[in-house]
Amino acid sequence: EAALASGIGAKLELAGAALALFGEGGGQALVACTPGAISGFPVPARRLGSVGGDTLLGVPIEELRQAWEV
């Protein structure tokens, strides 16, 4: 929804992580921060991608918006 509201997509690096991130395992949080800030986190963290562009998971934001509005 944030991508639809802003019109800004993201390039995600989820190879092999989709089940761990979106499955029914333990709780997790997704945090947006500046590059390099992740090294100062007090808990284990890893980079999932970067914000920018006009697609999300390879699908154009406008196409996602049209599907969401139906």
N, C-alpha and C positions, 0 to 999 in steps of 0.2 A: 504494500500500500504506500510505503514511503517513496518508492520509485515512481509509482503512478502519480502521486501528489506533486513530486518535484520535477518529473520528466527526465530524471537522471538515472541511468542504468548502473550496472556494476559488472565487473569481470570477476567471476568467482573461480576458485581453485578447489573444487570439492571431490576430486578423484578419490574414490573409495571412502569418502567421509559422509556421504548423504545419509546412510543408515544410522551412523553414530550421532549425527547432528539432529536428524529429524525423526529418529525412531522413538521407542518408548523407554529408553534407558534413563539414567539419572539426569537431574536438572542441569542445564547449561545456559549460558548467557551469550549474546552476541553484542559486541561493543564496537562502535565506530570511533577511531582515533587517528591522530596524525601518524605518519610513518615514523617508526623508531620508538613510539611511546609504548609499544607492547613489551619492550624489554624491562620497563619499570613496573609492570603489573605485579601485585603481591601474590597472585595465584598463577598456575600454569596457563599459558595462552599460546595460540598460534595464529598465524595470518591466514585468512580465508580468501582474500582477494583485495580488489580496489574499486573505489567508486568512480564512475565516469562513463561516458558513452551513452548510446541510446538503445542498448539492449540489456536484457537480464536473462541469464542462462541461455544466451543465444537467440532469444525471442525479442523482436522490436517492442519497445515500451508502448508504442501506439497500438500494436496488436494486442498486447496484454490489457491495455485500458479498454479497448472495445469488448473483449471477452468478459472483463470484470463488470462492465456496465450493463450487460445483458440480463 
